[in-house]
């Protein structure tokens, strides 16, 4: 929302139109007309990018749609950058890119309206646990949740808005010597938090594994996380603790419309994983949409010198994940055509 953008990017505590105060960024005044100018410029940039992208997609569609499924992904990015003087309108920049793939089905299908889909290759995920698994050590790892406004300004990121500085802030969690070991081909790192009910517990009451078991799984560095439980419930962490990703939103909407049980209020827990309550795990992103996770590892902690696998998919069928991907594909076919993409956005 615009309120979230203004709060996280410009440090505006309260926006009700007209005069707005700026906290922590010097004495200055932002006016409603400035934001209106930026919003209008954003619309113009988006319209120009979408028009050009639509022409490119249409020009390339014919040559790509023979012999399989044509999948086209358009990525539109709008960046608002604060100007050098706070009284000036923020700089608005845009970038659009799309790619198309021709996925050849592995098995024939007589239903031409909904051809079979190839699921993205399963990935390995690593849980972001510090070398010494304690509340204090966990609190200093890069994160986007549980930060007040002043903390968000200091680190330049939060769980309520996609801020470009997160690309820099998350780098310690992309360390190939710890969180992305080459031997495991880790494709995503999962952020965790200690639940409110566990905070303040005497550190001496924890062993390494006991502390890890209390943690909740939130999201990936560049994705949202979903866990399918044995009873069919699909769980994902709530907005506020995680970024409200576009793909996350669409998937929750689709699951609700199909009458499936969705829990977007309670994050999945490592204890549930230990208890064998998980059946499938997948992450979502705007580019790849749905990516299954085949195994989850813990980095070396305490006296453990090497990473260890703590969860593996019970089989390679990924039935729920495939069903969700298929539902999203059908939704795209019926709602997101090249003809109406500019009007829709």
N, C-alpha and C positions, 0 to 999 in steps of 0.2 A: 504494500500500500504506500501511498505518498507519505503518510505520517511516519511509517517505518523508515523509508528512504531518507526523509529529512532528519530524523532523529539520529540514524547511524552515520550518515555521510556528513551532515553539517552540524551535528550537536544541538539541534533544536529540541528543547525540552517539551515545548507545548506549541502546537500549531492550530490556530483557530481562524486563520485568515487575518489580513491586515498586518499590524505590527507584531513581530515575533522576536522573542529574546534569544540570544545566543549565549550558551553557558560554556565556560572553559576555553573560549576561542577569542577572547578580547571583547571590548565594548563595541558592538556593532548592531545594525538594524537590517533585517531582511524584510522585504515587503511582499505582499501577495502578488503584485504585478511581476516581480522578478521570477517567482515560481511559475506564474502563468506563462511568461515568455519561454521558460525552459521546457515546460510541458508542451507548448505549441511547437517549439523547435524539435522536440522528441518525436512528435507526431509526423512532422515533415520528413525527418530522417528515416523513420520506420516505413513510411509510405514509399519513399524513394527506393529503399533497399528491397522492400517486398515486391515492388513492381519489377525491378531488375531481376530479382531472384526467380520470379514467376516466369519471365521470358526465358531464362536459362534452363529452368526445369522443363518447360514445354518443349524447348528445342532439343533437349537430350532424351526425352521420354521415349520417342519412337524407336531409337536404336537400342534401347536397354530393356524393353519389355518382352522380348522374344525368348522363349526357352526356359522361363522360370518366373519368379516373383520379383517385381520391381519394387524396391524399397528406397524411398528418398527421404532424407532427413535435412531439414533446413534449420540452421542455428543462427538466430538473430541476437546480437549483443548490443545493448545500449549502455554507454558509460557516461555518468555525470561526474565531472571533476571540479572540485572547488576552484574558483578563480583566485588569482593572486591577491585581489582585494575583495573583502567579504561583501562589499556593496555591489559588486558586479554579478551579472548573471552567470551561473555555472556553465562551464564548457560542456557541450553535448556532442558526443561522438558515437558513431555506429559502425557495426561490421556485420556482414552476412556471409555465410558459407553454407554450401550444401554438398552432400555426396550421395551417390546412388549405387546400390549394389543389386546384382542380379542373382538371387539365391535359387539354385536349382534344387527342386525337391529330391529327397533320397528315395521316396516311395511314391508311386502313382496315386492320384486321388481323382475320383470321378466328380467331385463337387467343384466345379469351375469357379463358383462364386467365392469360395473360401478355400484356396489351395493350402496344402500343408506348409508349415513354417519351419525353418531351421532355427532352433534355439541357439542363442549366443553361447560360445564355448564357456563351460563352467570355469570359475576361477577359485583360487585359494585366497582367503582373507586372514589377516593377522590382527589380533586384538591389541590395542594401544595400552600396554601395561609397562610401567617403569621397571628398571632393573631391580630396585628394592620396592616391592609392592606394598606401599603404605599410603594412607590418605594424603600425607604431606607431599610425597613424591608424585602422586597422581595429580595433585592440584597445580603443579608447575608445568605439566605437559600442555602443549597447545590445545585449546578447546574453544568452542563457540557458545557453550551454555553457561548458565549461572554466573553472569557478569552484570553488574549494574552499569549505568550509563557512563560513569567515569572510567570504569575498567574497559568498556567497549572502545572508548576513545583512545585509551592508552595502547591497546593491542591492535585496534583497527579492525575488529571483526566481532560478529555476534551470530546467534542462531536465528535471528529474525530477518536478516537481509543478506543477499549475496554480495559481499564486498570483495573487491579484487585483491586487497592486501592479504586475504586468507591464503592465497597462493604462496606468499612469502612466509607467513606465520607457520604454516603446516610443515615446512621443510624438515624439521627434526624428526617428524613421524614418517618421513620417506627415506630414512637412512637405510641403505642396502645392507649394512652390517648388523642391523637389529630388526627393524620392522618390515623390511622387504628383502629378506635373504634370498639370494639368487637360487639356492638349492630348492626352494619351494615355489618359485615363480609367483610370488604374491601379487595379486591384482588389485587389492584394496586393503586399507587399514581401517579398522572399526574403532570409533571413539566410544568411551565408556564413562560412567559417572557412578559415584557412591550415592545410594538413595538417601533421602532426607532422614529416614528412620535410623540409618546406620551412622550418621555423622555425630561426632562427639564420643563415640565408643572408644574406650581405652585401647590404645594400640597394642598393649601387651596381651589382649584377649584374642588377637588374630595370629594365626599362622599365615604363611604366604598364600596357600591355597584357600584358606577360609576367607581371607580378605577378598581375593579374586572372585570367589563364589558370590559375594554380596553385591557385585557390580551389575549395573544395568547397561545394556547395549543400546547405543543411540543412533549413529549414522556412520557412513563412510566419509573419507576425506572429500570425495567428489560425488557422493551418491547417498540415497536414502536406503535404509535397511528394513526388510520385511522378514518375519519368521512365521512359517506355517506350523502350527501345533498339531499333535496327533488327533485332537478332537475336531480339526478343521478350522479352528480359529486362526485368523491372520493378524499378527500383532506388529505394530510399528510405534516408535516413540512419538509423543505428541509434539505439535508445533510449539515452539518456545524453547524446547530442548533441542530441536533439530530444525534445519532449514525446511521450509515448506516448498519442496521441489515440485516442478510442474508435473513430472511423471508420477510422483507420489500422489498428488492430488487426483489425477485421472484414474489411477489404479484404485484408490479408496472409493471414489465415486462409482466406478464400474462394479466393484465388489458389493457395495451397498445396493446398487440397482439389481444385482443378481441374487440378492437375499443371503449372501454369505456373511458369516459372523466376522466382523472386523473390530479389533480393539486398538484404537489409536490414542488411548489414554494412558496405557501402562506399557513401558518399554519391556521388551523381552529381557530375561535375566540369564546370567551365566549359570545360576543354580538350576533353572529349568533345563538348560542344556545338559548339565551334569546328571539330572534326573531322567534323562531320556525322553523328554516331552516334545522335542522338536522332530519334525519330519522333513521339512525343507527350509532352505534359507535362500533368499535372493536379494539383490540390490537393484536400484532403479536409477536411471539418469536420463536427461533429456535427449542425449545422443543415442545410446544403446537401448534405452527403454527398460528392458528386463534382462538381468544377467544372473544366472544361477550360481550359487556357491557350493563347491563340492567338498571343501574341507576348511576348517578354521584352526589356526595355530596360535600358540602363545609364544612370545619371544622368551629368550633365556631370562629367568628370574631367580633371585636368591642364589642358592647353591647349584641350580640347574644351569649347565654350561651351554646347552643347545636348545633350540626351539623344539616344541613338542605339539603334536596334533591332539586337539581336545574334542573335535567333532568332525565326523565325516558323514556325508549323505548316505542313507541306508541303501540306496541303489542309484542307478543312473537314469531312472525314468523321468524324474522331475514332473510328475503329472500335474500338480497344482500350478507350478511355475509355467508349464506349457499352456495350460488352460487360461491363465491370466494373460500371457503373451498373445494368445489367439484372440481373446476378447478385446484386447487393445488394438490388434490389427483390424478386426471387424469394425470397431468404433472408428478407426482412422479412415477405412474405406467408405463408411457411410457419412462421415461428417467433415473430414479434412481433405477436400479435393483441391486441385490446383485452381479450379475455377473460382472457388469461394474463399481462398486463403486470405486475400487482401481484405475483403469485406469482413470476414470473421475476426481478424485481428484489429 
